[in-house]
Amino acid sequence: MITPLQILLAFCLSVGSGNFKEREAYTHKLKNSTVTFHELRYIYRVTEDPETKIRLKEVAYFKYCIETDNKYRIIDYYQNDTKVDRKLQKKDFLWDLYRGQ
């Protein structure tokens, strides 16, 4: 029997296989899937292929922005300065991806 984890691993690792158009299509499908940032983070940490890591990081950032959007869109926080919000969000994303729990 195939477990959900195996399906997730196969789906995520497909972003580094095939030709350029296929990898782009897999990346797009992964962005539109129900996979979460935390699931991608675990797969990113065990992946060794550089192409796959780059694409997984791109998808993970996309998912992180969606999942944490409310946290960085508080009106009173830096007078709603989107540049500051984006920098903080990117900084927190990198921390979560590499060293987070």
Chimera marker file (.cmm) of the C-alpha trace (Angstrom):
<marker_set name="trace">
<marker id="1" x="0.000" y="0.000" z="0.000" r="1" g="1" b="0" radius="0.5"/>
<marker id="2" x="1.277" y="3.460" z="-0.866" r="1" g="1" b="0" radius="0.5"/>
<marker id="3" x="1.207" y="5.888" z="2.038" r="1" g="1" b="0" radius="0.5"/>
<marker id="4" x="0.382" y="9.605" z="1.754" r="1" g="1" b="0" radius="0.5"/>
<marker id="5" x="3.993" y="10.376" z="2.674" r="1" g="1" b="0" radius="0.5"/>
<marker id="6" x="5.265" y="8.354" z="-0.288" r="1" g="1" b="0" radius="0.5"/>
<marker id="7" x="2.887" y="10.162" z="-2.629" r="1" g="1" b="0" radius="0.5"/>
<marker id="8" x="4.019" y="13.511" z="-1.235" r="1" g="1" b="0" radius="0.5"/>
<marker id="9" x="7.692" y="12.577" z="-1.646" r="1" g="1" b="0" radius="0.5"/>
<marker id="10" x="7.180" y="11.440" z="-5.235" r="1" g="1" b="0" radius="0.5"/>
<marker id="11" x="5.216" y="14.577" z="-6.059" r="1" g="1" b="0" radius="0.5"/>
<marker id="12" x="7.831" y="16.876" z="-4.550" r="1" g="1" b="0" radius="0.5"/>
<marker id="13" x="10.783" y="15.085" z="-6.093" r="1" g="1" b="0" radius="0.5"/>
<marker id="14" x="9.163" y="15.271" z="-9.542" r="1" g="1" b="0" radius="0.5"/>
<marker id="15" x="10.039" y="18.998" z="-9.695" r="1" g="1" b="0" radius="0.5"/>
<marker id="16" x="13.647" y="18.011" z="-10.399" r="1" g="1" b="0" radius="0.5"/>
<marker id="17" x="12.999" y="15.442" z="-13.137" r="1" g="1" b="0" radius="0.5"/>
<marker id="18" x="12.155" y="15.611" z="-16.822" r="1" g="1" b="0" radius="0.5"/>
<marker id="19" x="12.815" y="18.451" z="-19.221" r="1" g="1" b="0" radius="0.5"/>
<marker id="20" x="12.434" y="22.144" z="-18.396" r="1" g="1" b="0" radius="0.5"/>
<marker id="21" x="8.759" y="22.365" z="-19.360" r="1" g="1" b="0" radius="0.5"/>
<marker id="22" x="7.909" y="19.289" z="-17.283" r="1" g="1" b="0" radius="0.5"/>
<marker id="23" x="9.758" y="20.653" z="-14.241" r="1" g="1" b="0" radius="0.5"/>
<marker id="24" x="7.943" y="23.988" z="-14.595" r="1" g="1" b="0" radius="0.5"/>
<marker id="25" x="4.599" y="22.166" z="-14.855" r="1" g="1" b="0" radius="0.5"/>
<marker id="26" x="5.364" y="20.051" z="-11.762" r="1" g="1" b="0" radius="0.5"/>
<marker id="27" x="6.403" y="23.179" z="-9.849" r="1" g="1" b="0" radius="0.5"/>
<marker id="28" x="3.157" y="24.916" z="-10.831" r="1" g="1" b="0" radius="0.5"/>
<marker id="29" x="1.095" y="21.882" z="-9.804" r="1" g="1" b="0" radius="0.5"/>
<marker id="30" x="2.896" y="21.711" z="-6.474" r="1" g="1" b="0" radius="0.5"/>
<marker id="31" x="2.177" y="25.396" z="-5.820" r="1" g="1" b="0" radius="0.5"/>
<marker id="32" x="-1.520" y="24.770" z="-6.433" r="1" g="1" b="0" radius="0.5"/>
<marker id="33" x="-1.654" y="21.574" z="-4.376" r="1" g="1" b="0" radius="0.5"/>
<marker id="34" x="-2.709" y="21.222" z="-0.752" r="1" g="1" b="0" radius="0.5"/>
<marker id="35" x="0.835" y="20.571" z="0.466" r="1" g="1" b="0" radius="0.5"/>
<marker id="36" x="1.860" y="22.776" z="3.395" r="1" g="1" b="0" radius="0.5"/>
<marker id="37" x="5.059" y="24.677" z="4.102" r="1" g="1" b="0" radius="0.5"/>
<marker id="38" x="5.971" y="22.328" z="6.946" r="1" g="1" b="0" radius="0.5"/>
<marker id="39" x="5.655" y="19.263" z="4.723" r="1" g="1" b="0" radius="0.5"/>
<marker id="40" x="7.837" y="20.913" z="2.089" r="1" g="1" b="0" radius="0.5"/>
<marker id="41" x="10.374" y="21.915" z="4.722" r="1" g="1" b="0" radius="0.5"/>
<marker id="42" x="10.911" y="18.304" z="5.785" r="1" g="1" b="0" radius="0.5"/>
<marker id="43" x="11.321" y="17.152" z="2.199" r="1" g="1" b="0" radius="0.5"/>
<marker id="44" x="13.647" y="20.071" z="1.432" r="1" g="1" b="0" radius="0.5"/>
<marker id="45" x="15.918" y="19.053" z="4.291" r="1" g="1" b="0" radius="0.5"/>
<marker id="46" x="16.357" y="15.468" z="3.062" r="1" g="1" b="0" radius="0.5"/>
<marker id="47" x="16.736" y="16.316" z="-0.625" r="1" g="1" b="0" radius="0.5"/>
<marker id="48" x="20.247" y="16.494" z="-2.035" r="1" g="1" b="0" radius="0.5"/>
<marker id="49" x="19.599" y="17.353" z="-5.702" r="1" g="1" b="0" radius="0.5"/>
<marker id="50" x="20.368" y="21.082" z="-6.265" r="1" g="1" b="0" radius="0.5"/>
<marker id="51" x="17.683" y="21.549" z="-8.950" r="1" g="1" b="0" radius="0.5"/>
<marker id="52" x="15.038" y="20.000" z="-6.725" r="1" g="1" b="0" radius="0.5"/>
<marker id="53" x="16.147" y="22.067" z="-3.713" r="1" g="1" b="0" radius="0.5"/>
<marker id="54" x="15.864" y="25.312" z="-5.705" r="1" g="1" b="0" radius="0.5"/>
<marker id="55" x="12.365" y="24.511" z="-6.907" r="1" g="1" b="0" radius="0.5"/>
<marker id="56" x="11.215" y="23.215" z="-3.514" r="1" g="1" b="0" radius="0.5"/>
<marker id="57" x="12.504" y="26.395" z="-1.880" r="1" g="1" b="0" radius="0.5"/>
<marker id="58" x="10.518" y="28.475" z="-4.392" r="1" g="1" b="0" radius="0.5"/>
<marker id="59" x="7.348" y="26.493" z="-3.711" r="1" g="1" b="0" radius="0.5"/>
<marker id="60" x="7.971" y="26.528" z="0.053" r="1" g="1" b="0" radius="0.5"/>
<marker id="61" x="8.281" y="30.320" z="0.024" r="1" g="1" b="0" radius="0.5"/>
<marker id="62" x="5.061" y="30.591" z="-1.979" r="1" g="1" b="0" radius="0.5"/>
<marker id="63" x="3.251" y="28.375" z="0.555" r="1" g="1" b="0" radius="0.5"/>
<marker id="64" x="4.839" y="30.206" z="3.511" r="1" g="1" b="0" radius="0.5"/>
<marker id="65" x="3.592" y="33.558" z="2.186" r="1" g="1" b="0" radius="0.5"/>
<marker id="66" x="0.076" y="32.199" z="1.852" r="1" g="1" b="0" radius="0.5"/>
<marker id="67" x="0.085" y="30.586" z="5.293" r="1" g="1" b="0" radius="0.5"/>
<marker id="68" x="1.544" y="33.622" z="7.111" r="1" g="1" b="0" radius="0.5"/>
<marker id="69" x="-0.112" y="36.406" z="5.143" r="1" g="1" b="0" radius="0.5"/>
<marker id="70" x="-2.226" y="37.649" z="8.062" r="1" g="1" b="0" radius="0.5"/>
<marker id="71" x="0.812" y="37.880" z="10.330" r="1" g="1" b="0" radius="0.5"/>
<marker id="72" x="2.592" y="40.364" z="8.039" r="1" g="1" b="0" radius="0.5"/>
<marker id="73" x="-0.402" y="42.453" z="6.983" r="1" g="1" b="0" radius="0.5"/>
<marker id="74" x="-1.192" y="44.158" z="10.303" r="1" g="1" b="0" radius="0.5"/>
<marker id="75" x="-1.986" y="47.823" z="9.634" r="1" g="1" b="0" radius="0.5"/>
<marker id="76" x="-0.341" y="49.150" z="12.804" r="1" g="1" b="0" radius="0.5"/>
<marker id="77" x="2.851" y="47.196" z="12.135" r="1" g="1" b="0" radius="0.5"/>
<marker id="78" x="5.374" y="49.560" z="10.477" r="1" g="1" b="0" radius="0.5"/>
<marker id="79" x="2.518" y="51.710" z="9.161" r="1" g="1" b="0" radius="0.5"/>
<marker id="80" x="1.621" y="48.942" z="6.696" r="1" g="1" b="0" radius="0.5"/>
<marker id="81" x="4.936" y="49.297" z="4.853" r="1" g="1" b="0" radius="0.5"/>
<marker id="82" x="4.932" y="46.406" z="2.366" r="1" g="1" b="0" radius="0.5"/>
<marker id="83" x="8.714" y="46.534" z="1.829" r="1" g="1" b="0" radius="0.5"/>
<marker id="84" x="9.353" y="46.008" z="5.528" r="1" g="1" b="0" radius="0.5"/>
<marker id="85" x="6.667" y="43.323" z="5.696" r="1" g="1" b="0" radius="0.5"/>
<marker id="86" x="8.207" y="41.432" z="2.760" r="1" g="1" b="0" radius="0.5"/>
<marker id="87" x="11.700" y="41.616" z="4.265" r="1" g="1" b="0" radius="0.5"/>
<marker id="88" x="10.474" y="40.355" z="7.623" r="1" g="1" b="0" radius="0.5"/>
<marker id="89" x="8.482" y="37.599" z="5.982" r="1" g="1" b="0" radius="0.5"/>
<marker id="90" x="11.492" y="36.512" z="3.882" r="1" g="1" b="0" radius="0.5"/>
<marker id="91" x="13.760" y="36.586" z="6.954" r="1" g="1" b="0" radius="0.5"/>
<marker id="92" x="11.313" y="34.484" z="8.972" r="1" g="1" b="0" radius="0.5"/>
<marker id="93" x="10.869" y="32.097" z="6.042" r="1" g="1" b="0" radius="0.5"/>
<marker id="94" x="14.608" y="31.487" z="5.755" r="1" g="1" b="0" radius="0.5"/>
<marker id="95" x="14.876" y="30.940" z="9.500" r="1" g="1" b="0" radius="0.5"/>
<marker id="96" x="11.973" y="28.480" z="9.472" r="1" g="1" b="0" radius="0.5"/>
<marker id="97" x="13.290" y="26.653" z="6.420" r="1" g="1" b="0" radius="0.5"/>
<marker id="98" x="16.852" y="26.145" z="7.658" r="1" g="1" b="0" radius="0.5"/>
<marker id="99" x="16.650" y="26.185" z="11.439" r="1" g="1" b="0" radius="0.5"/>
<marker id="100" x="12.976" y="26.154" z="12.430" r="1" g="1" b="0" radius="0.5"/>
<marker id="101" x="11.286" y="23.390" z="14.366" r="1" g="1" b="0" radius="0.5"/>
<link id1="1" id2="2" r="1" g="1" b="0" radius="0.2"/>
<link id1="2" id2="3" r="1" g="1" b="0" radius="0.2"/>
<link id1="3" id2="4" r="1" g="1" b="0" radius="0.2"/>
<link id1="4" id2="5" r="1" g="1" b="0" radius="0.2"/>
<link id1="5" id2="6" r="1" g="1" b="0" radius="0.2"/>
<link id1="6" id2="7" r="1" g="1" b="0" radius="0.2"/>
<link id1="7" id2="8" r="1" g="1" b="0" radius="0.2"/>
<link id1="8" id2="9" r="1" g="1" b="0" radius="0.2"/>
<link id1="9" id2="10" r="1" g="1" b="0" radius="0.2"/>
<link id1="10" id2="11" r="1" g="1" b="0" radius="0.2"/>
<link id1="11" id2="12" r="1" g="1" b="0" radius="0.2"/>
<link id1="12" id2="13" r="1" g="1" b="0" radius="0.2"/>
<link id1="13" id2="14" r="1" g="1" b="0" radius="0.2"/>
<link id1="14" id2="15" r="1" g="1" b="0" radius="0.2"/>
<link id1="15" id2="16" r="1" g="1" b="0" radius="0.2"/>
<link id1="16" id2="17" r="1" g="1" b="0" radius="0.2"/>
<link id1="17" id2="18" r="1" g="1" b="0" radius="0.2"/>
<link id1="18" id2="19" r="1" g="1" b="0" radius="0.2"/>
<link id1="19" id2="20" r="1" g="1" b="0" radius="0.2"/>
<link id1="20" id2="21" r="1" g="1" b="0" radius="0.2"/>
<link id1="21" id2="22" r="1" g="1" b="0" radius="0.2"/>
<link id1="22" id2="23" r="1" g="1" b="0" radius="0.2"/>
<link id1="23" id2="24" r="1" g="1" b="0" radius="0.2"/>
<link id1="24" id2="25" r="1" g="1" b="0" radius="0.2"/>
<link id1="25" id2="26" r="1" g="1" b="0" radius="0.2"/>
<link id1="26" id2="27" r="1" g="1" b="0" radius="0.2"/>
<link id1="27" id2="28" r="1" g="1" b="0" radius="0.2"/>
<link id1="28" id2="29" r="1" g="1" b="0" radius="0.2"/>
<link id1="29" id2="30" r="1" g="1" b="0" radius="0.2"/>
<link id1="30" id2="31" r="1" g="1" b="0" radius="0.2"/>
<link id1="31" id2="32" r="1" g="1" b="0" radius="0.2"/>
<link id1="32" id2="33" r="1" g="1" b="0" radius="0.2"/>
<link id1="33" id2="34" r="1" g="1" b="0" radius="0.2"/>
<link id1="34" id2="35" r="1" g="1" b="0" radius="0.2"/>
<link id1="35" id2="36" r="1" g="1" b="0" radius="0.2"/>
<link id1="36" id2="37" r="1" g="1" b="0" radius="0.2"/>
<link id1="37" id2="38" r="1" g="1" b="0" radius="0.2"/>
<link id1="38" id2="39" r="1" g="1" b="0" radius="0.2"/>
<link id1="39" id2="40" r="1" g="1" b="0" radius="0.2"/>
<link id1="40" id2="41" r="1" g="1" b="0" radius="0.2"/>
<link id1="41" id2="42" r="1" g="1" b="0" radius="0.2"/>
<link id1="42" id2="43" r="1" g="1" b="0" radius="0.2"/>
<link id1="43" id2="44" r="1" g="1" b="0" radius="0.2"/>
<link id1="44" id2="45" r="1" g="1" b="0" radius="0.2"/>
<link id1="45" id2="46" r="1" g="1" b="0" radius="0.2"/>
<link id1="46" id2="47" r="1" g="1" b="0" radius="0.2"/>
<link id1="47" id2="48" r="1" g="1" b="0" radius="0.2"/>
<link id1="48" id2="49" r="1" g="1" b="0" radius="0.2"/>
<link id1="49" id2="50" r="1" g="1" b="0" radius="0.2"/>
<link id1="50" id2="51" r="1" g="1" b="0" radius="0.2"/>
<link id1="51" id2="52" r="1" g="1" b="0" radius="0.2"/>
<link id1="52" id2="53" r="1" g="1" b="0" radius="0.2"/>
<link id1="53" id2="54" r="1" g="1" b="0" radius="0.2"/>
<link id1="54" id2="55" r="1" g="1" b="0" radius="0.2"/>
<link id1="55" id2="56" r="1" g="1" b="0" radius="0.2"/>
<link id1="56" id2="57" r="1" g="1" b="0" radius="0.2"/>
<link id1="57" id2="58" r="1" g="1" b="0" radius="0.2"/>
<link id1="58" id2="59" r="1" g="1" b="0" radius="0.2"/>
<link id1="59" id2="60" r="1" g="1" b="0" radius="0.2"/>
<link id1="60" id2="61" r="1" g="1" b="0" radius="0.2"/>
<link id1="61" id2="62" r="1" g="1" b="0" radius="0.2"/>
<link id1="62" id2="63" r="1" g="1" b="0" radius="0.2"/>
<link id1="63" id2="64" r="1" g="1" b="0" radius="0.2"/>
<link id1="64" id2="65" r="1" g="1" b="0" radius="0.2"/>
<link id1="65" id2="66" r="1" g="1" b="0" radius="0.2"/>
<link id1="66" id2="67" r="1" g="1" b="0" radius="0.2"/>
<link id1="67" id2="68" r="1" g="1" b="0" radius="0.2"/>
<link id1="68" id2="69" r="1" g="1" b="0" radius="0.2"/>
<link id1="69" id2="70" r="1" g="1" b="0" radius="0.2"/>
<link id1="70" id2="71" r="1" g="1" b="0" radius="0.2"/>
<link id1="71" id2="72" r="1" g="1" b="0" radius="0.2"/>
<link id1="72" id2="73" r="1" g="1" b="0" radius="0.2"/>
<link id1="73" id2="74" r="1" g="1" b="0" radius="0.2"/>
<link id1="74" id2="75" r="1" g="1" b="0" radius="0.2"/>
<link id1="75" id2="76" r="1" g="1" b="0" radius="0.2"/>
<link id1="76" id2="77" r="1" g="1" b="0" radius="0.2"/>
<link id1="77" id2="78" r="1" g="1" b="0" radius="0.2"/>
<link id1="78" id2="79" r="1" g="1" b="0" radius="0.2"/>
<link id1="79" id2="80" r="1" g="1" b="0" radius="0.2"/>
<link id1="80" id2="81" r="1" g="1" b="0" radius="0.2"/>
<link id1="81" id2="82" r="1" g="1" b="0" radius="0.2"/>
<link id1="82" id2="83" r="1" g="1" b="0" radius="0.2"/>
<link id1="83" id2="84" r="1" g="1" b="0" radius="0.2"/>
<link id1="84" id2="85" r="1" g="1" b="0" radius="0.2"/>
<link id1="85" id2="86" r="1" g="1" b="0" radius="0.2"/>
<link id1="86" id2="87" r="1" g="1" b="0" radius="0.2"/>
<link id1="87" id2="88" r="1" g="1" b="0" radius="0.2"/>
<link id1="88" id2="89" r="1" g="1" b="0" radius="0.2"/>
<link id1="89" id2="90" r="1" g="1" b="0" radius="0.2"/>
<link id1="90" id2="91" r="1" g="1" b="0" radius="0.2"/>
<link id1="91" id2="92" r="1" g="1" b="0" radius="0.2"/>
<link id1="92" id2="93" r="1" g="1" b="0" radius="0.2"/>
<link id1="93" id2="94" r="1" g="1" b="0" radius="0.2"/>
<link id1="94" id2="95" r="1" g="1" b="0" radius="0.2"/>
<link id1="95" id2="96" r="1" g="1" b="0" radius="0.2"/>
<link id1="96" id2="97" r="1" g="1" b="0" radius="0.2"/>
<link id1="97" id2="98" r="1" g="1" b="0" radius="0.2"/>
<link id1="98" id2="99" r="1" g="1" b="0" radius="0.2"/>
<link id1="99" id2="100" r="1" g="1" b="0" radius="0.2"/>
<link id1="100" id2="101" r="1" g="1" b="0" radius="0.2"/>
</marker_set>
